């Protein structure tokens, strides 16, 4: 089953690839690795959720934000690769969570993205990961995700 077929069977449509808002590129390839720039939970250039985990947002809302952010990473990759089927493995996910003082559930929030990647890519979606709490993210975003993927030669 292709990745597009898998997404469809899960009821997931990739969003339009986000347009960079500053001086950077959405993806950068070196050898068989592709790095994505950080993506936030946006649709059509608009932030879908804003706020901080531990005050204005629940863990479940954070997980949904992480899912949308990682879908934006996949959309950026789809714009760079001929097909998401060219991805051999998700190597690493780095997730940043805008966190209120005392909030320590960043791994649970970023699981929203990790679980989605495994659902879509199967074993190839299992990855190394960092889940970091930060004071603020651009535009008031609750989550920012970046990926490193290995592509087929």
Secondary structure, DSSP 4 states (H G I P E B T S, - for coil): --HHHHHHHTT--PPPPPPPSSS--SEEEETTEEEEPPEESEETTEES-BS-BTTTB-HHHHHHHHHHHHHHHHHHHHHHSS-GGGEEEEEEEEEEEEB-TT---HHHHHHHHHHHHHHHHGGGG--EEEEEEES--GGGBSEEEEEEEEE--
